[in-house]
Amino acid sequence: MLLTFTVKNFKGFKNKQSFNLVATSANEYKENLFEIDVNHKVNKNACIIGANSSGKTHLLNAIETFADAIKSVENVKEAHQPFSLDIKSSKEATEFEALLFDDERKEYINYSFSVLSGKIISESLFVKSKRKNAQIKLIFKRSDGNIEFSRDYKQLEELLKSTVDDGGLISNYAPSLKNDAIKFVGKWASSVFLFNPRRFNATATTLAEAIIKSIDENNEGKGKGKSKSEEEILNKRDVMANSLMSNVMSSIKNLDLPIEQVNCKREEDGTPYLMVVPKTVKGGSVELTMPESRMFFSEGTYATLNIAIIIELFSYAKTTLLIDEFDGALHHKLSLGVLDLIRRKDKSFNSQMIMSTHDILLIDKGFRRDSIFVLKKDDGLSTEISRISDYSVRKDAKLSLKYLSEEFGALPNIMSDENNE
């Protein structure tokens, strides 16, 4: 689970900024908290607001870019995306840092790296047990090309010195290393998914394959010792996939979308794909692939269909789901319905949802004040992050009205005719 995320010199972020999901002591919406212990709780969902070009998308991109670099060495060079509005920053490293919590091992894990023009400048990993009076423990640190592991992990140091070059991260090798903290960093990174309706163009194959992959991963190791034919395995997958689609349809009906059915099918070569049956007049029958659905339905309906599938898919595991303005083409009531769906699905899985929105009315619907983040530009055009709990606001105040009255200072500066005179 993500507790804090810090970024510096990435896109619209020139100066170091922290995104803090650790809850304050405020007594509100306790159902939206994950409890580490009596004194430490974490927000399971968060909302990011601000004017256009304030940095909302850049913040979600930063989390995604950080995770992608951990997932694969091929993505490391893409992590250096410096603040380009001044010459000095464009020649400096991009820095990332995340504080995570491993619920199984009850450990805090602090992982960071910085990258400049595709080369790793620094990287470090620290661990601290949740136990009272536990000490911070160094796993490894790296700077200027030197890799140093703590005494307990010297064998990893010898292994990696000849393997890792300055274009790759130690975390890239997480699956193969015998260290639980490094493995957890890799596992968390794999759980991060960014949904952006403007760039999301799911095909019938990609979503269906993701569904089948999720089913396989969640059933890995089950039924060992029983030899099954390929046909039996495919049949079992199909049953489970369509059971998942049945859950999706329950959500779609609650959201009142004009869709009658979503089915998971297979090509002759076994490749899975999705087919969508829209509601028709009596006696009508239409079946659409996902690309055809994109052309047939409105932007809002298609986006909601995709997010309903994604929410169901990711509800089977601990996930960090990033949602960038899914509500841009949705009616306010439909946005509320999707928000309720997300909260119902993540209730049992300790997943997290971080969303950005321009639908300011949403911040009045179940978000804690310490989970609403306000983004705005400083005088140097760099994004600053604050949260509503940083401001002095009465408990009974309507937050959307406070925002619209410019109390948080993040409204668009739309110039009037008077200002143009």
Backbone torsions as a table, in degrees:
resi	resn	phi	psi	omega
1	MET	NA	140.4	-178.9
2	LEU	-85.0	126.7	177.2
3	LEU	-101.0	-52.0	176.8
4	THR	-140.2	151.0	176.3
5	PHE	-135.2	129.5	-177.9
6	THR	-122.9	137.1	-178.3
7	VAL	-138.0	146.0	176.8
8	LYS	-144.2	136.8	176.3
9	ASN	59.1	51.4	176.7
10	PHE	-131.2	118.0	179.0
11	LYS	48.7	-113.4	-176.9
12	GLY	-82.0	-0.7	-179.7
13	PHE	-100.0	104.4	175.7
14	LYS	-85.8	-53.3	-177.8
15	ASN	-90.0	156.7	-179.4
16	LYS	-61.2	128.0	178.2
17	GLN	-132.2	143.2	-178.9
18	SER	-117.4	137.5	177.5
19	PHE	-108.4	106.7	-167.0
20	ASN	-109.5	111.4	-179.0
21	LEU	-95.3	0.3	177.6
22	VAL	-69.8	130.0	-174.8
23	ALA	-76.9	150.4	171.6
24	THR	-81.5	-175.0	-179.8
25	SER	-84.2	5.2	-177.7
26	ALA	-57.8	137.7	-176.9
27	ASN	-94.8	79.3	179.2
28	GLU	-153.4	144.6	176.0
29	TYR	44.0	54.7	-178.7
30	LYS	-62.9	-24.1	180.0
31	GLU	-66.9	-16.0	179.6
32	ASN	-96.1	16.3	-179.2
33	LEU	-114.5	146.4	168.8
34	PHE	-104.4	125.4	-175.6
35	GLU	-95.0	116.6	173.4
36	ILE	-79.1	-49.5	171.8
37	ASP	-156.2	-173.1	-175.6
38	VAL	-57.6	-34.4	-174.6
39	ASN	-98.3	-10.4	-175.3
40	HIS	-130.9	120.5	178.9
41	LYS	-133.1	154.5	-174.9
42	VAL	-128.0	139.9	176.3
43	ASN	-70.4	130.1	178.2
44	LYS	-85.1	-21.1	173.6
45	ASN	-141.1	151.2	-176.0
46	ALA	-143.1	155.6	-177.6
47	CYS	-129.2	132.9	-179.3
48	ILE	-112.6	126.8	-179.7
49	ILE	-127.2	162.5	179.3
50	GLY	156.4	169.3	-179.5
51	ALA	-68.7	166.0	171.3
52	ASN	-56.6	140.0	180.0
53	SER	66.8	18.9	177.4
54	SER	-82.0	-19.1	177.7
55	GLY	120.0	9.8	-177.8
56	LYS	-61.2	-51.4	179.1
57	THR	-65.2	-37.8	179.4
58	HIS	-61.8	-35.8	179.0
59	LEU	-66.2	-45.6	177.9
60	LEU	-65.6	-39.4	175.8
61	ASN	-59.9	-38.3	-179.1
62	ALA	-63.5	-44.4	178.8
63	ILE	-63.8	-44.1	179.1
64	GLU	-63.3	-44.8	-178.8
65	THR	-62.9	-42.3	176.2
66	PHE	-58.1	-48.5	-179.6
67	ALA	-65.9	-41.8	-179.1
68	ASP	-62.7	-38.0	179.0
69	ALA	-64.1	-36.1	177.9
70	ILE	-68.8	-37.2	-176.8
71	LYS	-65.3	-38.6	-172.4
72	SER	-150.6	138.2	178.6
73	VAL	-62.7	-27.3	179.4
74	GLU	-64.3	-21.7	-177.9
75	ASN	-92.5	-7.6	-174.2
76	VAL	-61.3	-43.8	-176.7
77	LYS	-63.4	-25.7	179.5
78	GLU	-76.1	-12.0	-177.0
79	ALA	-73.7	-21.4	177.9
80	HIS	-86.9	97.2	177.8
81	GLN	-132.0	75.7	-169.3
82	PRO	-70.5	160.5	172.4
83	PHE	-62.8	116.3	-169.1
84	SER	-101.1	7.9	-176.0
85	LEU	-88.4	0.4	166.0
86	ASP	-143.0	150.4	-171.5
87	ILE	-64.4	-39.7	-176.9
88	LYS	-61.3	-48.8	-178.0
89	SER	-63.1	-35.2	-177.3
90	SER	-65.6	-16.7	-179.8
91	LYS	-106.3	7.8	-179.2
92	GLU	-108.3	165.7	-177.1
93	ALA	-73.4	152.1	168.3
94	THR	-89.8	135.6	-176.3
95	GLU	-120.6	137.9	177.6
96	PHE	-131.0	146.8	174.8
97	GLU	-152.3	137.6	178.1
98	ALA	-134.9	138.2	170.8
99	LEU	-105.4	119.5	-176.8
100	LEU	-115.5	162.1	173.1
101	PHE	-127.7	125.0	177.1
102	ASP	-92.8	104.8	-175.0
103	ASP	-67.5	-30.2	-178.6
104	GLU	-72.5	-44.5	-178.2
105	ARG	-94.7	-3.9	178.5
106	LYS	56.8	52.1	-177.6
107	GLU	-131.0	142.9	169.2
108	TYR	-89.3	136.0	-178.3
109	ILE	-128.2	121.2	178.3
110	ASN	-109.2	117.7	-178.3
111	TYR	-126.2	136.5	-179.3
112	SER	-146.4	156.2	169.5
113	PHE	-156.7	157.8	173.4
114	SER	-129.5	147.5	-174.7
115	VAL	-140.0	140.4	179.5
116	LEU	-135.1	117.0	178.0
117	SER	51.3	43.4	176.3
118	GLY	82.7	0.5	179.7
119	LYS	-112.5	135.2	180.0
120	ILE	-75.7	121.9	179.6
121	ILE	-89.9	-40.4	179.2
122	SER	-151.8	158.7	177.6
123	GLU	-161.2	139.8	179.0
124	SER	-153.5	157.3	178.6
125	LEU	-143.5	123.5	177.0
126	PHE	-124.3	150.3	-178.7
127	VAL	-133.2	143.5	175.5
128	LYS	-140.9	125.1	177.9
129	SER	-68.2	151.7	177.4
130	LYS	-71.0	-14.7	-177.6
131	ARG	-57.1	145.9	179.6
132	LYS	-61.0	135.7	178.5
133	ASN	67.0	15.8	177.6
134	ALA	-67.8	147.4	-178.9
135	GLN	-95.7	150.9	174.3
136	ILE	-70.6	131.9	-174.7
137	LYS	-117.2	124.5	176.4
138	LEU	-77.4	130.4	171.9
139	ILE	-95.5	-52.0	174.2
140	PHE	-158.2	159.3	170.6
141	LYS	-141.6	155.0	-173.0
142	ARG	-147.7	131.6	176.0
143	SER	-158.4	145.1	178.1
144	ASP	51.3	37.1	176.4
145	GLY	85.2	-6.4	-179.7
146	ASN	-96.0	129.9	177.9
147	ILE	-109.4	126.7	-178.9
148	GLU	-133.9	116.6	174.9
149	PHE	-95.6	156.2	176.3
150	SER	-67.2	166.3	-173.6
151	ARG	-54.3	-36.4	-177.0
152	ASP	-70.3	-15.7	-173.4
153	TYR	-125.3	30.6	-178.3
154	LYS	-62.8	-28.0	179.6
155	GLN	-66.2	-31.4	176.5
156	LEU	-70.3	-36.3	178.7
157	GLU	-60.1	-46.8	-180.0
158	GLU	-64.0	-36.9	-179.1
159	LEU	-67.5	-42.4	-171.5
160	LEU	-86.3	-24.5	-178.7
161	LYS	-56.9	-34.8	-179.0
162	SER	-93.2	-1.2	-175.3
163	THR	-111.0	-42.9	-174.5
164	VAL	-89.4	125.7	173.0
165	ASP	-103.9	-178.1	-174.2
166	ASP	-74.6	-0.1	176.6
167	GLY	-100.0	3.4	-178.7
168	GLY	-132.9	158.9	178.5
169	LEU	-98.7	151.1	172.6
170	ILE	-63.1	-35.0	180.0
171	SER	-64.7	-19.6	176.2
172	ASN	-61.3	-21.9	-177.6
173	TYR	-100.6	14.4	-175.1
174	ALA	-50.2	-47.1	-176.7
175	PRO	-60.0	-27.8	-174.7
176	SER	-100.5	-3.0	-177.7
177	LEU	-95.1	142.1	-179.3
178	LYS	-89.4	68.2	176.6
179	ASN	-149.7	121.2	-173.8
180	ASP	-65.1	-36.5	-178.3
181	ALA	-67.0	-44.7	178.5
182	ILE	-64.4	-41.2	178.1
183	LYS	-61.0	-39.7	-179.1
184	PHE	-65.7	-39.8	177.3
185	VAL	-57.8	-45.0	178.3
186	GLY	-65.2	-39.4	179.4
187	LYS	-65.6	-42.8	177.9
188	TRP	-62.3	-45.3	-179.4
189	ALA	-58.2	-37.8	179.7
190	SER	-69.0	-18.4	-178.8
191	SER	-86.2	-8.1	-175.3
192	VAL	-83.3	128.7	179.0
193	PHE	-140.2	129.0	178.7
194	LEU	-105.1	122.2	175.4
195	PHE	-106.5	117.9	177.1
196	ASN	-129.3	108.7	-175.9
197	PRO	-55.3	-29.9	-176.4
198	ARG	-71.3	-29.3	-178.7
199	ARG	-111.4	-4.5	-176.4
200	PHE	-86.4	116.7	-178.8
201	ASN	-130.6	64.5	-175.1
202	ALA	-63.7	137.7	175.0
203	THR	-100.6	170.1	179.2
204	ALA	-60.2	-31.7	-175.9
205	THR	-80.8	-46.1	-172.0
206	THR	-64.0	-44.2	179.2
207	LEU	-67.5	-41.8	-180.0
208	ALA	-63.5	-40.7	178.4
209	GLU	-65.9	-35.8	176.5
210	ALA	-64.5	-37.9	178.4
211	ILE	-64.2	-46.9	179.8
212	ILE	-63.7	-41.0	178.4
213	LYS	-61.3	-43.1	179.4
214	SER	-62.3	-41.8	178.8
215	ILE	-62.5	-44.6	180.0
216	ASP	-62.7	-43.6	-178.7
217	GLU	-65.1	-38.6	-178.3
218	ASN	-77.6	-11.0	178.5
219	ASN	-114.5	8.2	-179.8
220	GLU	-62.6	127.9	178.2
221	GLY	90.7	-12.7	179.7
222	LYS	-81.6	138.7	177.9
223	GLY	74.0	26.4	179.3
224	LYS	-62.7	145.0	179.1
225	GLY	94.5	-10.5	178.2
226	LYS	-103.5	118.2	179.6
227	SER	-82.9	123.5	-179.0
228	LYS	-123.3	145.7	177.8
229	SER	-73.0	161.8	179.1
230	GLU	-61.5	-36.6	179.6
231	GLU	-64.6	-38.9	178.5
232	GLU	-65.6	-39.7	178.9
233	ILE	-64.9	-44.8	179.4
234	LEU	-63.3	-39.8	179.4
235	ASN	-64.3	-41.8	178.9
236	LYS	-63.3	-42.4	177.7
237	ARG	-60.1	-44.1	-177.5
238	ASP	-63.5	-40.3	178.8
239	VAL	-62.2	-45.6	-178.5
240	MET	-69.2	-38.1	179.3
241	ALA	-63.2	-43.1	-178.9
242	ASN	-75.7	-23.5	171.2
243	SER	-66.7	-40.9	176.6
244	LEU	-63.2	-41.6	178.8
245	MET	-64.4	-31.1	176.5
246	SER	-64.2	-39.8	175.8
247	ASN	-64.9	-38.6	177.0
248	VAL	-60.7	-42.4	-178.6
249	MET	-65.0	-34.2	176.2
250	SER	-61.8	-41.0	178.1
251	SER	-66.6	-43.2	-178.5
252	ILE	-62.5	-39.2	178.9
253	LYS	-67.2	-38.8	177.5
254	ASN	-65.1	-30.2	179.7
255	LEU	-87.0	-2.9	176.1
256	ASP	59.8	44.7	174.9
257	LEU	-85.0	149.5	-178.6
258	PRO	-79.4	56.3	-177.2
259	ILE	-128.6	130.7	-177.3
260	GLU	-90.5	-36.8	-175.7
261	GLN	-161.5	150.1	170.2
262	VAL	-129.2	124.6	-176.6
263	ASN	-122.4	145.3	174.0
264	CYS	-99.7	120.7	-178.3
265	LYS	-124.5	-179.4	-178.8
266	ARG	-135.4	144.3	170.0
267	GLU	-73.8	172.0	179.6
268	GLU	-61.9	-30.2	-180.0
269	ASP	-84.7	4.1	177.7
270	GLY	95.4	-5.3	179.9
271	THR	-66.6	124.0	-179.4
272	PRO	-78.1	152.9	174.8
273	TYR	-153.7	161.9	-179.2
274	LEU	-107.5	143.3	173.9
275	MET	-125.9	137.3	-176.6
276	VAL	-114.6	130.0	178.2
277	VAL	-107.9	109.0	179.0
278	PRO	-76.5	157.9	173.8
279	LYS	-66.6	136.5	-179.9
280	THR	-131.2	171.1	174.2
281	VAL	-68.7	164.1	-175.9
282	LYS	-53.9	128.7	178.3
283	GLY	91.4	-11.8	-179.5
284	GLY	-79.8	154.5	179.5
285	SER	-150.1	114.3	-180.0
286	VAL	-133.7	136.9	177.0
287	GLU	-130.5	128.5	-172.7
288	LEU	-123.6	141.8	168.3
289	THR	-73.9	172.3	178.5
290	MET	-63.9	-44.3	175.9
291	PRO	-60.7	-38.8	176.9
292	GLU	-66.2	-35.6	178.3
293	SER	-64.1	-36.6	178.9
294	ARG	-61.1	-37.9	179.2
295	MET	-78.5	-30.8	-173.1
296	PHE	-81.0	-46.6	-174.7
297	PHE	-87.0	165.0	173.0
298	SER	-67.5	163.0	178.9
299	GLU	-58.6	-40.9	-179.1
300	GLY	-66.6	-42.6	180.0
301	THR	-65.7	-43.3	-179.1
302	TYR	-65.4	-41.9	178.7
303	ALA	-63.0	-41.2	-179.0
304	THR	-68.6	-37.7	175.7
305	LEU	-58.4	-48.5	-179.3
306	ASN	-63.4	-43.5	-176.5
307	ILE	-70.7	-30.5	175.7
308	ALA	-64.2	-40.4	178.0
309	ILE	-66.9	-44.6	-177.9
310	ILE	-64.8	-42.5	179.8
311	ILE	-61.6	-43.6	178.7
312	GLU	-64.3	-42.8	-178.6
313	LEU	-61.8	-44.6	-175.4
314	PHE	-86.3	-5.0	179.6
315	SER	-76.7	-6.6	-178.3
316	TYR	-90.0	2.8	180.0
317	ALA	-152.7	165.5	175.0
318	LYS	-69.8	123.0	-170.6
319	THR	-135.2	149.4	168.5
320	THR	-111.6	99.7	-175.2
321	LEU	-98.8	117.9	178.5
322	LEU	-101.7	126.6	-176.7
323	ILE	-124.9	116.1	-175.8
324	ASP	-100.9	100.0	174.5
325	GLU	50.5	50.8	176.1
326	PHE	-61.8	-22.8	-171.9
327	ASP	-88.7	7.3	-176.1
328	GLY	-57.4	-33.5	-178.0
329	ALA	-114.4	17.7	-175.3
330	LEU	-108.9	146.3	170.6
331	HIS	-66.3	149.2	-176.9
332	HIS	-54.7	-41.5	-178.6
333	LYS	-66.7	-34.8	177.0
334	LEU	-69.2	-38.7	176.0
335	SER	-59.8	-41.9	177.1
336	LEU	-62.3	-40.0	179.4
337	GLY	-63.0	-41.9	178.2
338	VAL	-65.7	-41.3	178.5
339	LEU	-61.5	-43.5	177.0
340	ASP	-62.5	-39.7	179.1
341	LEU	-61.3	-45.8	179.3
342	ILE	-59.2	-45.4	-177.4
343	ARG	-66.9	-36.4	177.5
344	ARG	-65.8	-41.3	-175.4
345	LYS	-71.7	-34.8	-175.4
346	ASP	-90.2	1.6	-175.0
347	LYS	-59.8	-36.5	-173.1
348	SER	-101.0	0.2	-170.0
349	PHE	-119.4	4.8	-179.0
350	ASN	53.1	33.8	175.2
351	SER	-84.1	167.0	177.4
352	GLN	-126.0	144.7	175.6
353	MET	-126.5	126.3	177.4
354	ILE	-122.6	118.9	-175.5
355	MET	-126.3	150.4	170.5
356	SER	-109.7	152.1	-176.9
357	THR	-155.7	154.0	167.8
358	HIS	-107.8	-3.7	177.0
359	ASP	-84.2	87.5	-171.7
360	ILE	-62.6	-25.2	179.8
361	LEU	-63.5	-21.7	-179.3
362	LEU	-65.2	-26.9	-176.3
363	ILE	-70.5	-11.6	176.1
364	ASP	-87.8	-0.7	-170.6
365	LYS	-112.6	76.4	169.5
366	GLY	86.2	6.6	176.5
367	PHE	-93.1	130.7	172.2
368	ARG	-66.8	153.2	179.9
369	ARG	-65.2	-29.6	178.0
370	ASP	-83.0	4.6	176.7
371	SER	-113.5	5.8	177.5
372	ILE	-108.1	117.3	-174.5
373	PHE	-107.5	132.5	-178.9
374	VAL	-107.4	123.1	-179.7
375	LEU	-111.1	137.5	177.2
376	LYS	-153.9	163.7	-179.6
377	LYS	-92.6	141.8	172.9
378	ASP	-86.8	-175.3	-177.2
379	ASP	-64.0	-21.3	178.8
380	GLY	-94.0	12.3	178.3
381	LEU	68.7	18.1	176.3
382	SER	-96.4	142.1	-178.1
383	THR	-73.2	136.9	173.8
384	GLU	-117.0	142.9	-179.7
385	ILE	-112.7	130.1	169.9
386	SER	-137.4	170.5	174.6
387	ARG	-130.2	156.4	-171.1
388	ILE	-60.7	-27.3	177.7
389	SER	-66.9	-14.0	176.2
390	ASP	-75.6	-17.5	-177.1
391	TYR	-98.3	157.2	178.0
392	SER	-89.2	101.2	-177.2
393	VAL	-132.0	132.9	-179.5
394	ARG	-60.6	149.1	-177.5
395	LYS	-61.6	-31.6	-177.1
396	ASP	-93.3	7.4	-177.8
397	ALA	-73.9	145.2	174.7
398	LYS	-85.2	114.1	-170.6
399	LEU	-65.4	-36.1	-179.8
400	SER	-62.2	-39.1	179.0
401	LEU	-68.1	-37.7	177.6
402	LYS	-62.8	-42.0	178.5
403	TYR	-63.7	-46.6	-177.5
404	LEU	-69.4	-19.2	176.3
405	SER	-90.4	10.4	174.6
406	GLU	69.5	22.5	179.4
407	GLU	-70.6	-22.0	179.6
408	PHE	-101.0	-3.0	173.2
409	GLY	64.8	31.6	-177.6
410	ALA	-125.7	21.6	177.9
411	LEU	-80.6	150.9	173.6
412	PRO	-59.7	141.3	179.0
413	ASN	-93.2	80.6	-178.6
414	ILE	-84.1	118.5	-176.2
415	MET	-77.6	135.6	178.2
416	SER	-88.2	170.9	177.5
417	ASP	-59.6	-35.1	-179.9
418	GLU	-62.9	-39.5	-178.6
419	ASN	-69.3	-24.1	-177.6
420	ASN	-86.5	-9.4	-177.6
421	GLU	-73.3	NA	NA
